């Protein structure tokens, strides 16, 4: 379903982009064409005004000349041509690019183009437009004035004619307008507009795609950063293409969680198997001792010679079993730690005092040192006391007679307790198993002291580790400075 929605959304985006591109292209073509046509109309309009004004003035000057010369109509054609040429020269000098003259009795008279590049050589009526001029002159006989715009390849010719009844003569003027678009130029403009539109469309699509990818990648990166701290987090799944990646990551996290659960289940089963075997081993020895003591006591009672020492042995083995069960149950304690922010030194001093007499009997010296000022942390006093007692008793029992135990309290920015003894460092092959349940390197050890101690410290938000960088056996307790449950 997600893939279908994402595919449809992608198709819709492509369709919208295409429609937008076509609209932009059409608008660009329209605007360019309209601008070109507007510019052409302005140029043609200026040319029409110039030609109309020129032909109006030519007609007025010709009428004045006819009135001033009484024998005007009787003048020879050559004389009229010369006289009118002077008039055309004088009038058209004020109209750049305009040429003109007169048309009378099917003849061109008085032609002049004074603003031509070489006016002395331009003395003949242009042959290409002569028929258009004649046709306009004939038309002016009926309607007094006529105008024609003849378009060619890249140019247009504006012709204006005004007929005068009294002289039966028509004045004409003409101007060429070059640089106008022909069909080929129009096609070039259209292609140019299409290319510009395509470039704009491509730029817009690229920018939109880049922005979308940048947002999507940033969203995925932020989600991955959160996943490093919280496996319950899920990356938002969008409907775009990057949504597939987000869904794949979320599915991978789900599968990883399922795999971790299965692995934890298998670890618990293996741990349970080791636990059952260890408990069976630890319980069997006291039970065997109790059985032997009970058999001996029964025999003594049959002989009417009971010995109370056998009962003491049975009670001792029962106490041993009770201590084993009590330490084991520490892993499953329902009582949450009673956390309080308090100094570390009083609790450490109390634990040292409890084992001081036992250490003195073995000739072991215990010293305590607080560095960096008073150290305080958030902890359960009873839990921490039990942990310190386990560490101190382990340090005392591992040395035999003589030696020392040093307890260091870290203050300032630290909240930690280090217990180091004069014995050698623990071998590397044993360091990895120090905190396993029922593992002990002591002949009569139950293997629960360090495991219980680490569990108690972790319940308070701290940790218990073995320092592998010390020459002597050294354990480090790190405590939280604030309530870990807050």
N, C-alpha and C positions, 0 to 999 in steps of 0.2 A: 504493500500500500504506500509506504514511504517513497519507494522508488518511483511508483506511478505518479504520485503527487509532485515529486521533484522533477520528473521528466516533463509533466504538463506545464509546470511553472517555467521551466527552461524554454519550452516551445513558445509559451505566451510571451516571454521576454524577447525571444528572437523575432516573433511576429511584430511586437510593439516597436522593436528597434528598426525593423524593415519599414513599417508604416511611417515611423518618425523620419527615417532617412528619405523616403519618397516625398513626404510633405516638405521637408527642408529643401530637397532638390527642386521640387516644383516651385516653391516659394523663391528660391534663389534664381531660377530661370526666369520667373515672372518679373522679379525685381530688376534683374540685369537687363532683360528685354525692354521693360518699361522705361528704365533709365536711358537706354540707347535710343528708344523711340522718342522719349522726351527731348533728348539732346538734338536729335535730328529735326524734330518739329521746331525747336528754337532756332536752329540754323536756317531751316527753310523759311520760317516766319520772318527772320531778319532779311533774308534775300527777297522775299515777296514785297516787304515794305520798301526796300531800296528800289526794286524794279518799278513798283507802282509810282513811287515819288518821281523817279527819273522819267518815266513815260508821260506823267502828268505835266512835268516841266517842259519836256520836249514838245508836247502838243501845244502848250501855251505860247512857247517861243515861236513855233511855226505859224500860229494864228497872228501873232504880232507882226512877224515879218511879212505876211500876206497883206496885212492892213497898211503897212508902211510903204510898200511898193505897189503902185497902182497897176503897173503892167505885169504883176506877178504871174498871173495865169498865162501871159503871152511869152514869158521867158523861155529860152531854149532849155532843153533838158540838162545839158551840160552845165549851164549857168546855175540852174536850180540846185544841181548836185553840189557844186562848189559852195554856194551860199548856205545850203542846209548842213554841209559838213562843218562849216564854221560854227553854226549853232550847236550841233551835236558835240563838237569838241569843247565848247564853252560850258555846256550843261553837264555832260557826263564826267568832266574832270572832278566834280564834287561827289561822285558815286564810285568808289573803288570797286573794281571787278565787274562793272556794268558796261556793256557795249550796246550800241543801238543806232537808230537812224530813222528813216522814213520809207514808207511804201506807197507808191502812186502809180496808178495805171499799170499794174503788174510789174513795176520796176522798183528796185531798191535805190534810194537816193540818200545822200548825206551820211553814210555809214562812218562811225568813229568809235575807237576804243582807246581813249587817252590814258587810261591807267594800266594798259598792258605793259609787260616787261619791255617790249620793243614796239611802241605805238606807231613808229614810222613804217614798219613792215606790215602792220596789221591794218590793211586798207580794204579788205574784201569781207563780205558777209560770210560767216561760216557756212560752208556747204552742207554740213551734216544737219543743221537746224533750219536751213532755208525753207524747206517744205513746211515745217511746223509754223514758221513765222508767217508764211503766205496763208496757210489755213486759218491762223488766228486773225490775220488782217481781213480776210474775206468774212470771217465770223463777226468782226467788229463793225462791218457795214450794217449788220442787222441789229446788233445790240449795243453799239457805241463803244464798248470796251470788252476785251477778252483776255483771259489769262490761262496759261497752260504750264503744267509741270511735267516734264518728260524725264523719266528715270532711266538711268543706264547702269552700267557695271561700276558700282562704287561711287556714282555721282548722280546729280539731278540738274536739270536745266529749267530755270524759271523764265517764262516768256510772258510779257504783258504788251498789249496793243490798245491804242485809243484812236478812234476814228473822228475826223473833223469834217462836218458836212459842208462848210463854206468852201473849203479848199479841195474837198474830195480826196484828202490825203490822211494816211494813218501813221501815227508815231509809234515806234516800237522800241522796247528795251529788253535785254536778256542778261542773265547772270548764271554762271555755272557754280554749283555747290559740290565740292569733292569731299571724299572721306566718309561718305554714307555707306552703310552696310548693305552688301548684296546678299544673295542667298547663301553663298559660301561662307561669308563672314558671320552671318546669322547662325549657321551650323557650328562654326567655331566657337561662337559665344555660348551656344547651348552646351557644347561639350565641355567648355571651360567651367560653366556653371555646374554641370554634373560632376566634374572632377572636384571642384571646391566643396560641393555638398557631400560627396563621398568621403573626402578627407575630414570634413567636420564630423560626419557621422562616425567614422572610424575612431577619431580622437575621443568623441563622447563615449562610445562603447568601450574603448580601452580604459578610459578614466573610471567609468562606472564599474567595469570588471575589476580593475585594480583596487578600487575602494572597497568593493564587496569582499574580495579575497583578503585584503588587509584586515578588515573587521573580523572576518571568519577565522583567520589564522590567529589574530590576537585573542579571540574568544577561546579558541582551543588551547593556546599557550597558558592562558589564565586558568582554564580548567585543569590542565595537567599539573600546574603549580599547586593547586588546591588538592589534587589527588595524591600528591606526595605526602600531604599531612593528614588527609581524611579520605579513606577508601570508600566511605559511604557517599561521597560526592559524585554527582553525575554531570557531565558536560551537556549544556543545553543543545537539543537536537533541532536544528532548523530545517527548512524545506529546500534550501539551496544545495549546491553540490558538496560543500564542506560538511553538510549535515550527515552525509554517508560516513565521513571520517569520524565525526563525533559519535555516531551510533556504533561504529566498529570499535572505538575505544571503550565506550560504555559496555558493549557486549564482552570485550576482553576483560574488563574489570569484574563483570559478573562471573565469567568463567573462572577468573583467578580466585575470586572469593569462594566459589564452590570447591575449587581444587584445594585451597587452603583449609577449608572446613574438613574436607576429606582427609587431608594430611594431618590436621590436628586430631581428628578422630582416630586415625591409625596410630599417631603418637600416644594418645591417651590409652589405647588398647595395649600398645607395647609397654608403656609405663605401668599400666595396671598389672600386666604379666610380671614385670620385674618386681613390682610392689608386692604382689601375692607371694612370689618366690622368696623375697627378702623377709616379709613378715613371717612366713612359714619357718624360715631358717632362724630368725631371731626368737620366735615363740617356742620353737622345738627345744632349744637348749634349756631354758628355765623349766619347761614341762618335764624334761628328762630328769633334771635335778630334783624337782618336786616328787616325781614318781619313785626315784631311788630312796629319797628321804622318807617317803610314806611307807615303802616296803620295809625299810630298816626299822621304822617306828613300830609297824605292825608286828614284826618279828620280836622286837624288844617287849612289846606289850604281852605277846604270847608267853614270853619267859618271865613276865611280871617284873621286867627291868626297863621301864620306859625312860628315854633320854630326851629332855626338853630341848637339847641342841638341834635335834632333827626338826622340831617345830620352828625354831628360829631360822633354820635353813629354808623351810617351806615359806615362811613369811617373807624372808629376804628375796626369794625368787618371785613371789607375788608382787612385792614392791618394784622389782625390776620390770615385770610385765606392765605394771601400772604406769611407770615412768615412760616406757616405750610407747604405750597407747597415748599418753598425754602429749608427748612430743609429736606423735603422728597426727593427732587431732588438731594440732596448731595450724595445719594446712587448710582445714575446713572450719575454721572458727567463724561463727555467725556474728560475733561481737565486733563492730567496727571500731577502729582505733579512736581514742579520745584525743583529738589533736588540740594542741595549745602552743602558742608562741612563747618560748621561754629560753633561758640560757642553757647551754650544754654542760658547762663545768659541774654544777651540782649533781646532775645525774651520773656523769662519768666518775666523779669522786665517790659517790655512793657505791657504784659497782666495784671500784677498786678496793674500797674498804671491806666489801663482802668477801673478797678472795685474798685479802692481804695476809691473813693468818695462815692460810694454806700455802701461800708462796713462801712465807717466812720459814715454815717447817722444812721446805725443800731448798732453802738458801737462795731463793730467787728474789731479786730486787725489782720492785715496780715503781716507775717514775711517771709523773704526769706533767705535761707542759702545754700551756696555751699561748699560741703565737698570733700576732696581728690584732691584739685587743680582744675584748669579750665577744665570744661567738654565741649567737642565738639562732634558733631554728624552730620550726613548727613540727612537733612530734608527740607521740604517746609515751609518757614517762615509763610505764610498765613494760611496753614493747621494747623500748630502747635499752632498758636495764637488762632484760633477758638476753638481747643480742650481745651486749657488752660482756655479760657473764659468760656466754658461750665462747666468745673470742678469747677472753682472758684465761678461762679454764683450759681451752685448747692450747694456748701459748705456754701455760705452766706445765701441763701434762706432757707436751712434746719435748721438753728439755731434760726431764729427769731431775738431777740435783745440780744446783748452781745455775748461774746465768742471769739474764735480766729481761724485763718486759718494759717497753716504752709506749706510753699513750700520749699522742699529740692531738691537740684540738686546734683546728684551723679557724681563725677569726677574720675580721675585716670583711672582704668581699666573699670569703669562703664560709661554708658551714659543713665541716667534715671532721671525722675522727679517724685517726690512723693508729692501729695496734700492731706493733712490731716486736718480735722477740729475737733473742740472740742465736736461735737455732738457724740452720742452713735454709736456703730457699727451697721451696717445694719443687721437685723435678718437673720438667715440662710435660711429661706424659701423664702426670697426676693432676696437673693444674686444671685441665679441661673437665675433670670429673669431681672437683672439689665440692661443688654445690649439688651434686646428684644425691637423691635420697638413697639411704642405706649404703652409700660408699664411704669407707673409712680406711685410713692407713694405720689405725691403731688396732692392736689385737682384740681388745674388748669393746671397741667403739661400735655404736649402733648406726652411725652414718646419717643422723638426722639433725645434728646441731647446726651445721652451716646451712643446710637446706631450709630449716625452720627460720634461721636468722635472716636469710635473704628474703624469704616470704614476708616476714614481719616488717622489714625495712621497706619493701615495695608496697605493702599495704599503706604505709605512711607517705608514699610518694617519693621515697629515696631509693638508694641502691647500695648493694654490698658487693665489692669486687676484690680480687686478689691482685696486688701490684707486682707485675712481673719485672719491673725495672729495679727492684731493690735486691741487695746482696743477701739479706735475711728474709725470713718469712714475714710478710707484711700484708695486712688486710685494711681496706679503706672503706669507711662508711660515709656516704654523702647524704645530707639531709636537706629537705626543701625549706626555703625561707618563708613560704606562705603555705596556707592550707591547700593541698593538692586537690581537694574536692570543691574548692571555690571556683 
